[in-house]
Amino acid sequence: MSEKKGKHDIQTVGEAIRSLLNSYRLESKFDEANLVSSWERLVGGPIAKRTKKVFIKDKTLFVEFKSPGMKNDFLLHKSKVLEVFQKEFGQHVVKDIVIL
């Protein structure tokens, strides 16, 4: 006898991975690592090249730039960048950006 699976029993690979990460309580760490690795793609090459360090701690994205001028320019657009990150990854991953 074989059991028939309903549509609700079938998961995509992405859903299965999310489920696995969630069961091991790694989902938030995965999202954080994914966000940091997407830095260049989301902010662009010129900004990424002038970035010294990017990391997340307690849902806050910390960014250190190589020059004070870049830091100033980024501060002017910080809310827009935060919006882009939240749209891409959800508000549960990053809630604020701190410029070092």
C-alpha positions as a Markdown table, in Angstrom:
| # | Residue | x | y | z |
|---|---|---|---|---|
| 1 | Met | 0.0 | 0.0 | 0.0 |
| 2 | Ser | 1.3 | 3.4 | -0.9 |
| 3 | Glu | 0.3 | 6.6 | 0.8 |
| 4 | Lys | -0.8 | 9.4 | -1.4 |
| 5 | Lys | 0.7 | 12.8 | -0.7 |
| 6 | Gly | -1.5 | 15.8 | -1.0 |
| 7 | Lys | -0.4 | 19.1 | -2.5 |
| 8 | His | 0.3 | 20.5 | 1.0 |
| 9 | Asp | 2.9 | 17.7 | 1.6 |
| 10 | Ile | 5.1 | 18.7 | -1.3 |
| 11 | Gln | 7.8 | 21.4 | -0.7 |
| 12 | Thr | 10.0 | 23.2 | -3.0 |
| 13 | Val | 13.8 | 22.8 | -2.4 |
| 14 | Gly | 13.9 | 26.4 | -1.0 |
| 15 | Glu | 11.0 | 25.6 | 1.4 |
| 16 | Ala | 12.7 | 22.4 | 2.5 |
| 17 | Ile | 16.0 | 24.3 | 3.2 |
| 18 | Arg | 14.2 | 27.0 | 5.1 |
| 19 | Ser | 12.4 | 24.4 | 7.1 |
| 20 | Leu | 15.7 | 22.7 | 7.9 |
| 21 | Leu | 17.4 | 26.0 | 8.8 |
| 22 | Asn | 14.5 | 26.9 | 11.0 |
| 23 | Ser | 14.5 | 23.6 | 12.8 |
| 24 | Tyr | 18.2 | 24.1 | 13.7 |
| 25 | Arg | 17.5 | 27.7 | 14.6 |
| 26 | Leu | 20.0 | 28.9 | 11.8 |
| 27 | Glu | 17.5 | 30.8 | 9.6 |
| 28 | Ser | 18.4 | 34.2 | 11.0 |
| 29 | Lys | 22.1 | 33.5 | 10.7 |
| 30 | Phe | 21.7 | 32.4 | 7.1 |
| 31 | Asp | 19.7 | 35.5 | 6.3 |
| 32 | Glu | 22.4 | 37.7 | 7.9 |
| 33 | Ala | 25.2 | 36.0 | 6.0 |
| 34 | Asn | 23.1 | 36.3 | 2.8 |
| 35 | Leu | 22.6 | 40.0 | 3.4 |
| 36 | Val | 26.3 | 40.7 | 4.0 |
| 37 | Ser | 27.3 | 38.7 | 0.9 |
| 38 | Ser | 24.7 | 40.7 | -1.2 |
| 39 | Trp | 26.3 | 44.1 | -0.1 |
| 40 | Glu | 28.0 | 44.8 | -3.5 |
| 41 | Arg | 25.0 | 43.7 | -5.5 |
| 42 | Leu | 22.6 | 45.9 | -3.6 |
| 43 | Val | 24.7 | 49.1 | -3.1 |
| 44 | Gly | 26.7 | 48.8 | -6.3 |
| 45 | Gly | 30.4 | 48.4 | -7.1 |
| 46 | Pro | 31.6 | 52.0 | -6.4 |
| 47 | Ile | 30.2 | 52.0 | -2.9 |
| 48 | Ala | 31.3 | 48.4 | -2.2 |
| 49 | Lys | 34.9 | 49.2 | -3.2 |
| 50 | Arg | 35.0 | 52.0 | -0.7 |
| 51 | Thr | 33.6 | 49.8 | 2.1 |
| 52 | Lys | 36.1 | 48.5 | 4.7 |
| 53 | Lys | 33.8 | 46.3 | 6.8 |
| 54 | Val | 30.2 | 45.1 | 6.8 |
| 55 | Phe | 28.6 | 42.9 | 9.5 |
| 56 | Ile | 25.3 | 42.4 | 11.3 |
| 57 | Lys | 24.8 | 42.3 | 15.1 |
| 58 | Asp | 21.4 | 42.2 | 16.8 |
| 59 | Lys | 19.6 | 43.1 | 13.6 |
| 60 | Thr | 21.7 | 46.1 | 13.1 |
| 61 | Leu | 23.9 | 46.4 | 10.0 |
| 62 | Phe | 27.3 | 48.0 | 10.7 |
| 63 | Val | 29.2 | 49.6 | 7.9 |
| 64 | Glu | 32.7 | 51.0 | 7.9 |
| 65 | Phe | 33.9 | 53.1 | 5.0 |
| 66 | Lys | 37.5 | 53.8 | 3.8 |
| 67 | Ser | 36.9 | 57.6 | 3.5 |
| 68 | Pro | 35.1 | 60.2 | 5.5 |
| 69 | Gly | 33.5 | 61.6 | 2.2 |
| 70 | Met | 31.9 | 58.2 | 1.4 |
| 71 | Lys | 30.6 | 58.0 | 5.0 |
| 72 | Asn | 29.0 | 61.4 | 4.6 |
| 73 | Asp | 27.4 | 60.6 | 1.3 |
| 74 | Phe | 26.1 | 57.3 | 2.6 |
| 75 | Leu | 24.5 | 59.0 | 5.7 |
| 76 | Leu | 22.5 | 61.1 | 3.3 |
| 77 | His | 21.0 | 57.9 | 1.7 |
| 78 | Lys | 21.0 | 55.6 | 4.7 |
| 79 | Ser | 17.2 | 55.4 | 5.0 |
| 80 | Lys | 16.8 | 54.6 | 1.3 |
| 81 | Val | 19.5 | 51.8 | 1.6 |
| 82 | Leu | 17.7 | 50.4 | 4.7 |
| 83 | Glu | 14.5 | 50.3 | 2.7 |
| 84 | Val | 16.2 | 48.4 | -0.1 |
| 85 | Phe | 17.7 | 45.8 | 2.3 |
| 86 | Gln | 14.3 | 45.4 | 4.1 |
| 87 | Lys | 12.5 | 44.9 | 0.8 |
| 88 | Glu | 15.0 | 42.3 | -0.3 |
| 89 | Phe | 15.4 | 40.4 | 2.9 |
| 90 | Gly | 12.4 | 41.4 | 5.1 |
| 91 | Gln | 12.3 | 43.7 | 8.1 |
| 92 | His | 13.1 | 40.8 | 10.5 |
| 93 | Val | 16.8 | 40.6 | 9.2 |
| 94 | Val | 17.9 | 44.2 | 9.6 |
| 95 | Lys | 16.2 | 47.1 | 11.5 |
| 96 | Asp | 18.9 | 49.8 | 11.4 |
| 97 | Ile | 22.2 | 50.7 | 9.8 |
| 98 | Val | 25.1 | 52.2 | 11.8 |
| 99 | Ile | 28.0 | 53.9 | 10.1 |
| 100 | Leu | 31.3 | 53.3 | 11.8 |
